Amino acid sequence: MAVASNPETPRHAAIVRVTHWLTVLSFLALLVTGAEIVISHPRFYWGEIGNVNTSPLFSIPIPSSRATVPTGYSTVLPDQNSWSRYLQFQAAWVIVLTGLVYGIFILWSGHLRKNLLPAKSDTTWRAVRDVFARYLRRAPPQEAEAHSYNVVQRSAYIAVIFVLFPLVIWTGLAMPVTDTLKHFGKGLGSAATEAGYAWYAGI
């Protein structure tokens, strides 16, 4: 079972709180600018080539902010692609640097081992089942869970930190404004396809 921390001490260190809030603000910026980028071209492709001359894997049924993108609508929305694309990559750099600081901290301080990795006794099917059962019953958290993450929360946290977060950053490198950064995003297909990967991972 997870060991409860002293309730009189802050549950999270100051650096954890600061990096989390920076991540929240950066993610909101990525969400808003990403929506603007999608509006400029609401078509998603799969393969090495993706443009207005190829068939999309699927499209979002909304007007585009560019008249050259076929959407089936006669309305053309205001084009906000320029500023949103640059702001997105500025926000991405903030979130990457924040993630590096947070990653170094959780490894150096032992926060990863003590507070994020599930204990062996909590990784059994019965332990996981019991957590979900308490969720479904809307039961109050156990004493240890009041001051620490349970196995489901820890597993989700680890998946976000080490799987989804790197995937969002890697696939997002397909859309930079410079060819140097695009090089690091290679390996998943065309730029349009990788942009779709970033969208899927963000969701």
Protein Blocks (a to p, Z undefined) as FASTA:
>chain_A
ZZdddfkbcfbdfklmmmmmmmmmmmmmmmmmmmmmmmmoccccedjbdcfkbccfbdcd
dddfbfklcghiabdcddfklmmmmmmmmmmmmmmmmmmmmmmmmmmnommmmmmmccfk
lmpfklmmmmmmmmmnopacdfklmmcccfklmmmmmmmmmmmmmmmmmmmmmmmcbfkl
mmmmgoibcfklmmmmmmmmmZZ
